[in-house]
Amino acid sequence: MREAIPRTKRSSLVAAAFGVALLAQPAGAQEAIEPDAATVLAAMSGYLGGLQAFTADYSVDVDVITQQGQKLEFSSSGALAIQRPDRLHVTRTGMVVDAEIFLDGSNLTIFGNNLNGYIQLPAASIDEAIDTLRNETDLDAPGADLLSSSPLAEDVTDVVSGTHVGMAYVDGIEVHHLAFRGKSVDWQLWVQNGDQPLPLKYVITSKWMTGAPEYTLRLHNWNVAPEIDAASFTFTPPADATKLESFDVDELGALTSGGE
């Protein structure tokens, strides 16, 4: 039987009229990951990383700071299909991006529908595909940190401290609200309560950038025992599609052919 995840204390200071929790850390408090936060994070990582296959829908909001200092938010959405250890299919559609990612066990393909072009790189596992995307294309799969074999594991993340903020609700589902601080970014995670500790919301804050832009991911319509058509992981290029040697990715995930 899976060990129960603790339901920790709520903040003692609550602005009841507004439903806002006011949180304060004592001066000089030692930075560390609270046991309750570590337990929930480990349960999520173990459960999600242990799933042989899953599908989910998602939505992403990305903040962009203009040269004039204005913060703009751009949204996109799509679907994920995972079959461990080496099959992946991701779609993403938004105002400036319409792309798909395929991993068929040996080849990683990134296809830009608007560009009608694609690039292929070798990758033999989902973990390798995630690293290849980041290191060779500057492109991340949506929620890439959650797709690896050890999702957001404490020993592989830039974590200085972590807190179990309290119990909350995301889309009507009770969740554990966790908040972590790192050297470069802060991040928050909302994990479904119960025997399926799935991540439902994930927020990354680039705290040292002007305007502290955020990346917000919401995951819904989880299926942890799906029947996935094997063909969905294989890329078949349209007849008029162009195979590219390289492409550029802007901060919104839009693809352009290399050199444009």
Summary of the structure (lengths in Angstrom):
residues: 260
radius of gyration: 19.4
end to end distance: 55.3
largest distance: 63.7
contacts: 769
relative contact order: 0.20
helix: 15%
strand: 42%
